[in-house]
């Protein structure tokens, strides 16, 4: 009888723990719709990728997905930039910034025309990093579309840690080599230096 009683107590504790475990900020459940989110291309921004600005600009939308279509590059925008439209089918979403009426609403597909020289092809797995401009999601360039392998858990884990820490670059300081494989280590080191300088100023 005592063993049965202990079993139920243990089961109750496990159930309570399971119910009270908080999800991380980057653990977002999405019910996808068959709609498409069209993001503008802020081609005039000097940087792109997950780590931009002197001290790190806030990410607005971060997701993982598969490139499902790519059009041929063209010069429709004229001398401003070379346009190449593409579509990514979303699989997981890690960050959603509230943009009011324009907030991401579970769209299954993402399209933009900044794929030129991004180095990705149809079927590639990618991480996409968007910001916001004039109350809408925007993508600032090819470095914001990062190709990853299906088994590349380190890059995904690193960006999730960064998001969960409210984008504290010191939380991913150990991941310099991870981002070096994507050519993004210098931008990460820049915002790490900025954060450290800010911390020294406070002390």
RAFENCOR-V982263 format. One record per run of one state. SS is the DSSP state (~ for helix, > for strand, _ for the rest). FROM is the first residue (numbers start at 1). LEN is the number of residues. If there is no record, write none. Layout:
BEGIN
SS/FROM/LEN ; SS/FROM/LEN
END
This chain:
BEGIN
_/1/1 ; ~/2/19 ; _/21/12 ; >/33/6 ; _/39/1 ; >/40/2 ; _/42/19 ; >/61/10 ; _/71/3 ; >/74/1 ; _/75/8 ; >/83/2 ; _/85/1 ; >/86/11 ; _/97/3 ; ~/100/3 ; _/103/4 ; >/107/6 ; _/113/1 ; >/114/1 ; _/115/10 ; >/125/8 ; _/133/4 ; >/137/3 ; _/140/2 ; ~/142/3 ; >/145/4 ; _/149/4 ; ~/153/12 ; _/165/4 ; ~/169/12 ; _/181/4 ; ~/185/18 ; _/203/1
END
